[in-house]
Amino acid sequence: MSNENLTWFKSSYSDGEGGECLEVATCPHTIHIRDSKNPTGPTLSLSPVAWAQFLPHAMK
């Protein structure tokens, strides 16, 4: 899927002051992740299972 067809969401923890932030776009079978400061740069794609395993570790 092309990045142009995705709807990206910035973390609710983002303070909007230009710090490091990720954006996430979800699809039924893939979670897409990118750097909010470089939206045309590379993306990381994970399965929903891998994303679910990542989340508890990211919230620490």
C-alpha angles and dihedrals in degrees: 000000000000119000088234090065095052128093108224125206126197119219116270085227090065111113095200093234096117098265125140111297138166128217122209132202119189130208128173094265104019140048112208120204129189141165109264091216092056107037093164092050128091123311133208118225122201135177115248089249092055091046091051090052091049098050100070089052093048093053095061 
